[in-house]
């Protein structure tokens, strides 16, 4: 796997890990081709954050789509002239 690196260092994030966690994460970082533990943690957290945000935005969009759909079904607008004309033409074909 290609080496993965971070582009910038703009802010600091500190955390405490057990020794076992640190060794485990460092092993995963090495096996994954990451430059160091920091790169591994930041990239893994960023990918997970994107996944969570994307999923949540899909849910919100889906809820909004449902509201729009049901509002249109329950509170339909009056047909415009073109739709009324098309309906009359359709009825004329089958009467």
N, C-alpha and C positions, 0 to 999 in steps of 0.2 A: 504494500500500500504506500502511496506517495506521502512524503512528509507534509504535515498540515501545520501551518504557522498563522499566528495572529498578525494583523496589519499594524495596529496602533496600540498604545498604552495610554489611555486617557484618564482612567480612574482606578482606584484600588478596591479590592474586595478581599477581606480576610475571613478565614473560617478555621475552626479547630476540628481535627479528625483524630480518630483513634489511630494508633500505630498500624493496626491491622488494615484499617480502611486506606491509609496512605500507601502502604505496600501494595495492596490490591489495586488501587487506582493507578499507581505508578507502573505496575505490570501491564495493565490494560493500555496505558498510554504508550509504552514501549511496543507492545504487540500491534497496536493500531497505527504505528508509524508517526506518532506525535512527537514533537521536538522535546516537550517536557510535560510535567504534570499540570502546570498552569494552562498551557495550550489545550490539553485534553479536557480539563474541567470547563474552561470557558466555552470551547466549541461544543461540547456535549450539552451544556446548559443552554447555550444559544439555540441549538437545534430543537431541544425540548420546548423552549419558550415559543419558538416559531410554530411548532406543532400545536401547542395549547392555544395560542392566539388564533391561529387559522381555524381550528375546530370551533372555538367560541364564536368567531365571526360568522362561520357557516350557520351555526345555530341561530344567531341573531338575525341573519339574512333570511333564514327559513321561516322564523317566526314572523318577520315583517312581511314576507311573501304571503304567508297564510292570512295575516290580517287584511292585506290588500285584496286577496281573492275572496275571502268571506264577506268583506265589506261590499265588493262588487256584486256578489250573489244576493246578499240580503238587502242591499240598497241600490238596485240597478238604476242607471240614468235612463231618462226617456230616450227612445230611439230618435236619431237625427233624421233629416229629410231623406238622405241617401238610403239609410236602412229601411225606412218606411216604404220608399219607392221599390227597393229590392224585394221586400216582403210582399207587396202588392203584385209585382211581376211574377213571383213564385206562385202565389195563390191563383193567378190568372192561368198559369200553365196547367194546373191540376184541377180546375173546376169546370 
